[in-house]
Amino acid sequence: MASSQIVPGAALLAPSPAGAKYDMMYYLKGAAAGGICCSVTHGALCPVDVVKTRVQLDPVKYNTGLVGGMRKVVAEEGAMALTTGLGATAFGYFIQGWFKFGGVEFFKIQAVEALGEEKAWANKTGIYLGAAACAEFIADIFLCPLEAVRIRAVSDPEFCDGLADGFGKMLKADGIGGFYAGFLPILAKQVPYTMAKFAVQGAASDAIYGTLGKSPSEMSSGGNVGVSLGSGVIAGVAAAIISHPADTLLSKINKVGAGGDGPMMTRLLNIAKETGMVNLCTVGLLPRCVMIGTLTAGQFGIFDTVMNALGASKFHFHDPNSD
């Protein structure tokens, strides 16, 4: 009797059952696409992130901008220094992207099903904001330990020889709590960032479709990806500006001795006082805008492309009065 062979990943490529357009398989495909798009984009921009983090940690030394900062790192430590933390970045953001994009799809579709299309269309910005906040909170529980290792490695290139080594050394030195020293700053950074990212991208894409006079279903897959890329740039720059102060605090809190001793909130307040509000909001902002604008556009473009490849039709809010 012939036995059937199971191809790894075949479940993700399989179509959903008839009449179940947004079932569990759809959410798994959204999560997989989210993991891929976040891992690829954050990994590709690792050199920019290395320089951005160095600028935030030592603005006196790295005061010559993004290109100048890259040249200084390469001159002092070699080109491979620009890939510091790449393993933690790629793996951490795959996990984060899995829960973030998959979670946003899940929460917004559940909201639409609970409210109905008409109310959901009228309140779509609120749904974007709520879905993004819930999904990001869950994602950050998994991201925070990996981000702590990445920042420690970037701030001290001699700290570890890879992700596993970094985990072991941080666990031995700081215990489990060391991985979550930056949990509040990462929430303060990532939750507003993600809320802005999805809400602004949704509004921008709606405006682009409105200008074109077409709905997503009337556009080709390539056309929809183009809209995602354009709206992603707008969303990325807005999200970068909103989340930058918390991003600076997160970079500093994971540096050994930063903020002195005491509870996390005391350390954060000490860092904020030492740095100053203007510096928190502006130091490293330009490279962050370049990084996040590019990254966000790439994420939405890759997400749509992977969803298409997996045979999933991406959810879009629909105005029932337009029918």
TAZIBEL-V242332 format. One record per residue. N is the residue number from 1. PHI is phi in whole degrees, 0 to 359 (* if undefined). OMEGA is omega in whole degrees, 0 to 359 (* if undefined). Layout:
N,PHI,OMEGA + N,PHI,OMEGA
This chain:
1,*,183 + 2,289,178 + 3,256,180 + 4,277,179 + 5,262,178 + 6,262,180 + 7,275,178 + 8,305,179 + 9,83,183 + 10,296,181 + 11,298,180 + 12,291,180 + 13,275,183 + 14,285,177 + 15,288,176 + 16,288,177 + 17,301,181 + 18,303,178 + 19,82,181 + 20,238,186 + 21,295,182 + 22,245,180 + 23,260,181 + 24,300,179 + 25,295,177 + 26,298,181 + 27,294,177 + 28,294,177 + 29,294,177 + 30,295,179 + 31,294,179 + 32,296,178 + 33,297,178 + 34,295,178 + 35,298,180 + 36,295,185 + 37,293,180 + 38,288,180 + 39,295,181 + 40,296,185 + 41,289,179 + 42,294,178 + 43,296,181 + 44,295,182 + 45,262,179 + 46,305,179 + 47,301,178 + 48,295,181 + 49,294,177 + 50,300,181 + 51,293,179 + 52,301,180 + 53,293,178 + 54,297,179 + 55,299,180 + 56,293,183 + 57,279,183 + 58,216,184 + 59,293,179 + 60,290,181 + 61,285,183 + 62,258,186 + 63,241,184 + 64,245,177 + 65,84,185 + 66,296,182 + 67,294,179 + 68,298,178 + 69,295,177 + 70,297,180 + 71,298,181 + 72,294,179 + 73,299,181 + 74,296,182 + 75,296,185 + 76,272,190 + 77,233,183 + 78,93,184 + 79,298,182 + 80,295,178 + 81,297,179 + 82,288,177 + 83,257,179 + 84,303,179 + 85,81,183 + 86,299,180 + 87,298,179 + 88,296,180 + 89,295,184 + 90,296,181 + 91,289,182 + 92,299,183 + 93,279,169 + 94,293,179 + 95,298,181 + 96,297,179 + 97,296,177 + 98,303,183 + 99,283,183 + 100,289,183 + 101,291,177 + 102,297,180 + 103,292,179 + 104,299,177 + 105,301,182 + 106,297,186 + 107,292,182 + 108,287,178 + 109,291,176 + 110,298,178 + 111,295,179 + 112,296,180 + 113,294,180 + 114,282,185 + 115,270,189 + 116,92,187 + 117,299,186 + 118,293,179 + 119,294,180 + 120,296,179 + 121,298,181 + 122,290,184 + 123,241,187 + 124,295,178 + 125,296,177 + 126,298,178 + 127,293,176 + 128,304,183 + 129,296,181 + 130,293,180 + 131,296,181 + 132,294,181 + 133,296,180 + 134,296,182 + 135,294,182 + 136,292,178 + 137,301,179 + 138,296,182 + 139,298,185 + 140,289,175 + 141,300,181 + 142,273,183 + 143,283,191 + 144,306,179 + 145,298,180 + 146,290,178 + 147,292,178 + 148,298,178 + 149,295,180 + 150,299,183 + 151,294,178 + 152,298,180 + 153,292,180 + 154,290,181 + 155,287,179 + 156,223,185 + 157,302,180 + 158,271,188 + 159,295,186 + 160,209,179 + 161,247,180 + 162,138,185 + 163,298,183 + 164,297,179 + 165,296,179 + 166,296,178 + 167,299,182 + 168,299,182 + 169,292,179 + 170,292,179 + 171,297,180 + 172,293,185 + 173,279,189 + 174,241,184 + 175,75,180 + 176,301,182 + 177,300,180 + 178,297,179 + 179,289,183 + 180,246,176 + 181,299,181 + 182,259,185 + 183,294,179 + 184,296,176 + 185,297,181 + 186,290,174 + 187,293,180 + 188,296,178 + 189,276,191 + 190,283,183 + 191,294,176 + 192,298,179 + 193,301,183 + 194,290,177 + 195,300,179 + 196,294,184 + 197,301,184 + 198,284,180 + 199,291,180 + 200,291,179 + 201,298,178 + 202,297,179 + 203,294,181 + 204,294,180 + 205,293,176 + 206,298,180 + 207,294,179 + 208,293,177 + 209,299,179 + 210,296,178 + 211,295,179 + 212,283,181 + 213,72,181 + 214,225,174 + 215,265,179 + 216,305,181 + 217,291,180 + 218,270,181 + 219,264,173 + 220,287,179 + 221,298,177 + 222,295,178 + 223,295,178 + 224,294,177 + 225,296,177 + 226,299,176 + 227,297,179 + 228,297,179 + 229,295,181 + 230,296,179 + 231,291,179 + 232,293,177 + 233,299,179 + 234,301,182 + 235,295,182 + 236,295,180 + 237,294,178 + 238,298,181 + 239,293,180 + 240,296,181 + 241,295,182 + 242,295,188 + 243,264,188 + 244,297,179 + 245,303,179 + 246,291,178 + 247,295,178 + 248,295,177 + 249,299,180 + 250,297,179 + 251,297,184 + 252,282,185 + 253,294,181 + 254,272,175 + 255,275,184 + 256,305,176 + 257,82,183 + 258,294,177 + 259,79,179 + 260,75,181 + 261,263,176 + 262,108,181 + 263,299,184 + 264,301,182 + 265,297,177 + 266,295,179 + 267,297,180 + 268,297,179 + 269,295,178 + 270,297,179 + 271,296,180 + 272,297,179 + 273,293,181 + 274,295,185 + 275,279,184 + 276,90,185 + 277,296,181 + 278,298,179 + 279,293,177 + 280,301,185 + 281,273,190 + 282,240,184 + 283,294,181 + 284,81,184 + 285,291,182 + 286,299,177 + 287,298,178 + 288,292,178 + 289,296,177 + 290,298,182 + 291,295,186 + 292,287,177 + 293,298,178 + 294,294,183 + 295,298,184 + 296,293,176 + 297,300,179 + 298,298,181 + 299,298,182 + 300,293,177 + 301,295,179 + 302,292,179 + 303,303,179 + 304,298,181 + 305,296,180 + 306,293,178 + 307,300,177 + 308,298,180 + 309,295,180 + 310,274,178 + 311,78,180 + 312,256,177 + 313,270,186 + 314,299,179 + 315,292,172 + 316,229,173 + 317,298,184 + 318,228,175 + 319,273,183 + 320,295,180 + 321,284,180 + 322,274,182 + 323,289,*
